[in-house]
Each structure stands twice: as structure tokens, then as C-alpha cells.
Amino acid sequence: MNSRVRFEQNDSYERLNRLARWLILLIIAATFPVSHPLAPEVFAALGAASVFNLSRYVPVFMKAPAWASPIGGLAVDVLLVASVISAVGSISTPYTGLFIGIMVVAMYRTGLRGLGAVIAVQLTVLATSVAFGKGATATPLSDIQTVMVSFGNICLIGFLIAGFTSRERSREKDLSEFSEAVLSEQERMQALINTLPDAIFVIDAKNRLRLANGAALELMGEPTSWVGVELTKLLPLQPRSKLGSGPVNLLEAGTAQHRRDLRLIREKVSMDLDLSVTPVQLGQSGNNFIVVGRDITKERSIDRQREEFIAVTSHELRTPLAIVEVALSTSLLSKADMPGRTAELVDQAYRNTLFLGALVKDLTTLSEAQNDNLPIALKPVDAGKLLRQLGTDFQKTAEAKGLPLQVAVAPETPAILSTEHYIHEVLQNYINNALKYTKTGHITLSAKPSQNGGVRFGVSDTGPGISASDQQHLFTKFYRAEDYQTRETGGTGLGLYLCLELAERLNARVWCESKVGVGSTFYLEVPPFSKLRQDHGKVVEAQVSNLVDQL
Amino acid sequence: MNKTTGNKLAKILLVEDDITLASLYQMRMETEGFDVKHCNNGEEALEMAREYRPNLILLDIMMPRLNGFDVLDILHNTPSMKTVKIIILSALGQQSDKDKAMALGAAEYMVKSQVVIAEVMARIRFHLGLPQLPPSE
């Protein structure tokens, strides 16, 4: 921005400079006595100076910094006037006055230093003329010529001063408009950052606070002075698991990090925070860190309730369910001894117990999958091994239904870093569905490299296929493709929804391709690295560092 | 069923603190022809394993006094108990629990309510090298 302003200013000054040079050339050409013995040399010099001035209209030349420099122009002007004065052989000639115009140009274009140089050259020229000019055959200018030179000179100086001052004025105006624009832009940014609900701190490598927005000040309890104060003093954090162990230094790790295990404890305040720390390079101030903080106390308490729910479902429900299941199953061993419709009733009770068990299992896995606090352990996963294992596991069930189960693993399928039991869970759901809905034909488990360097798993069946309208809803909660009348397969309605949630947890993608009457293929595409889903904190962080970059 | 022969298929020690569930399991196992003894906690389990010399132990994890992991660890490191198959049947369903039990030497890990009793029985037969029963339905 700044360099653009300077360029435009230079351009406009150069235009003025060129016009001034034409004026000087005109004054000399119009007044220099043609009868003078050195007249041819002087006119040759005028010609050369004209060519030089013309060249300064050519953009190609003006792009070369050396050529475009005002110093070059000044040198040409000074030399020209000096040579004319030398030719005239007297310093009392009115041509000396032309130096004033050149000095005005020097003053505006190069500042005091350029002016000094011009004066120095001028003095040398004048001194030389005084010392050696005595012998020159002076042909004095006629009165009319003297008047013309003087008049032209006054016009030149007036023109230059008027031109430069008006340009200076407009430049000042531009600058003040520009700085106002910058200021209001900065104010807008500050207002934006200040009204962000997330607390934003900028700290230096020594953990001293440099910037904080409104939410950040609120978190710190509106301290009276905070610039340059250590963040550990302003924001006393303690790990939730080890309360009272002293303030935590967020920069201890020295790298970017994202923590959800810290609690802010200050006087009457106790708050669970989500904090992300990102190193940034800000101007010349070296390595800084942006800390984005968010109050997650409420969220945490919801998480705790959910954890409690998981505990209840997994333990308190499981045992009674198991009791009912075992009791019914065992009593069904002597089905033949049961009177009348009892066998049928017990059978129904048994089947619904199994359904209830499946529901509890799916709900538990779902709660687990949706719990972001549960760490994800990433380990190398061998897709081929996993599929072959699944093939073996389901071989018997498939054979019992008369469906051959094939496993096809492309040889170039890469190893991925992911969580095997989530992938296993998704594929198991797919296979169970395929087995459930396929009457004849076969089922194929496949794995091949995906475009993003991960693995695309597929489970294909030759079942009834799924209509396009049903396909849209497949992965939603409690959705079933068949209507109630034909519902004979008895799933919980959570299976594919669970697949979607698990896939999201792995940054993976699930979808289905199907043709009615031909069959369906369910896909799971796992990236080479399964990262945690991008969370809120990361997004804000990216926005802030964008803002900072713009500033 | 071998109920009438008196020749039991194998000896099973059932370690489960829920008495209702334990008695049902015992009933089922006995119906299928096994010799079954039951105990309520980890300490008793260690004692009974020494006296009763079961072929297989069906072990719960969350129990009073000594938990299933400890029982598993001790039994697996007792030379005379090395050949005893230990199947975990617990309400704990997390992968980390499964991994821990398998690392401690369990033959199999099953989660209550995720498996049906018929399956448990099938796995018991598998680990004891016995033929499977024909499907009941």
C-alpha cells in the first residue's frame, strides 16, 4: 500500500520534472545567441538533453530504477546549465538563475541531501567559471535576451513551486484518508475480536500476556493491569484430575496443543475450560502463542450425565437382561413339555429380550462414539487381515443361510492409522445387514486403496436392493426401509446411524450404492490418518490467526 | 442330555456375585451335563480353584474383595492352573477391559447382554474340545 502511494507520487513529480526540463531547454534555446562561437556545442547539448527528457516518457526505461532516479535527471539539468554558463563565460549571466529552478526540483524530489549535492556542483561550476572563464570570448546577451531569460526563469520557478505545493497537498490528503481507512479497519477488527464469545489471548514465548479480547478479560476477572503480566498469574489453571497442584503453564509443551482437562479456579470462580494453544509469528516480536479458551462447564456436566447413563445401561441393565435371557433360553430347552400356548409366549418373550439386549448394546456403543472426551487410540490397521478375520467370523452364519461369503482385498491396499474396533464395528453392522436381507446369491467383503491414500472398505450383497428415496434416510436414527407389515428382520434401527457416528469419529465416510433387484454395496472409506473431528476451538483459532495476518 | 448317565462332561467353576444369574447359569450348565460349582467372590474363587480343580472357569470381573483381573492374573501365574481355561463374562464392555483380560491370559472375553447363553455354552464347549449341540430351533 505504502509503496503504491510512493510510486504514484513519484510519477506525478516526474511529470512536473519533465515539464520543467522542457522549459529550461526552451529558455536556453530561445535566448542563446546563435552567433556565439560555442553555439553548435550548446545546441548539441540541448539536443542531447531533449533526447534524455524524451526517454523519460518511455515506460520501459522508467522501469529501470537507475534510469528513473531523479538524481540522473538533476545531474543532466545541472550539467546543461553549467555548460551554458561556461560557454557564456560569465557568472553574471542570467542563466545562473536557472539553478534556482533546479534547486527547487532537487529539494522536492530528493530532499536536503539532493539539494546539497546540487548546490555543491553549482558552486564548483561557478568557481571554475570564475577561475577559467576570464579568457572566454564572451558574447554578452542582448537586453531583450536577458529579459527573456529572467522572465522565463521567474515563470519556471513559479510553475515549479505551484506544481510541487499542490501535489504535496493532495498527497497529504491521500495519506490522511489512507490512515483513516487503516484505523477504521483496525477498529472493526478489534470490535470483531472483542465481541467473539471465545476468549482470545496472545502471549509471548515467556508466557507474558500481550493481547486479550473482551471475553478473555472477563475470564481473568477484569484485571486493572495485564499487559506484560504472566498468564499463569492472571488465569490460574489446574488439571481437573489433580486439583490444588498449582497453576499450569500452557507453554510447557512448547507446541500447539488442545486441552479439555483444565479448570480455572480464581476466588469464587470455578470453570472448566477448553483451551487450544497455537504458535504464531507476529511481526518482529518473535514467537507468540494464540490461546483460545471456551467455558465448557455446562458441556462437561452434560458429558458427566452421559457417562453416568453409559454406566447405568452397561451395568445395571446388563445383569437383569442376562438373567431374563438365561432363564428364558434355559426354559426353552424343555419346550416340548410346555402346555398349550406357553411355549409360544416364552418364545416371544425370549426374542424380545434379545432385541432389548441388542438395543442396549447399540445405545452404549453410540454414547461411547459420541463422547468426544474418550481418547481415540490410533494404531496401524491391516485392512486385509481385518477383512479375512471378519470373513472367518461370519463364515458359519453365511453358510447356514446358503450364502457364499467372499473376501477380496486389492494387493496394493495400504496400511492405515486408525482405530480397529470402530472399523470392525461398522463392517460388522454392514455384514449383519447383508446377511439379514439377502435370500440368495452371495456376499463380498472388499478393500482397496482410496483416492485420498486411505482404504475403501465395501460390503456387497445380492439382496433386494434399496430404493433411491430410502437410500437418503438409511443412515438416520431409527429409520427402516421396510414398512411395519414386512418387518421380519428385527434390527434396532440404530445400526447404520451408529456406523455414521463411528465413521465421523474416525474422519471416515460412509455411504451406500444400490439397485433395486440387483443388490447393495455399503462403503466405509477411512483416511490414512484418522484425526479427531475438527472442533469449534480449531475453527476460531484459524479465524483469529487470519485476522492477525490481515492486521 | 447326559443327566441320567452320571458321567459329567467336565468341571466348571462359576464365579459370579449375582446370585440369581449364577443359579440360572448353574442350572443351564447342569442341564447340559456339566459338573458345576459356584462362588461369590474372587478370594473364594482362588480357594475353590485349588480344591475343586475345574477344567474351565467362567469369571466375572466386578466382584467384592478380589476382582476378576486379579484372580485371572494369579491363576494364570500358578503353574498347576496353567491348563485351566478361563472365560471372562463381565458387564464391562470397553475395548480396554477386553485387551487387559486377554493380556492377562483369558481364553475368551464375553460381555453380558451382548452374548446369549446359547453362545456362552457353545464357547465353553469349544474351549473344552467338546462337540457342539445341534441348534435348538
Interface residues (C-beta under 8 A of the other chain):
Chain A: S314 H315 L317 R318 T319 L321 A322 I323 E325 V326 A327 S329 T330 L332 L333 K335 L354 G357 V360 K361 T364 E368 H421
Chain B: D18 T20 L21 L24 Y25 M27 R28 T31 M62 A91 L92 G93 Q94 Q95 V111 K112 S113 Q114 V116 I117 A118 S136
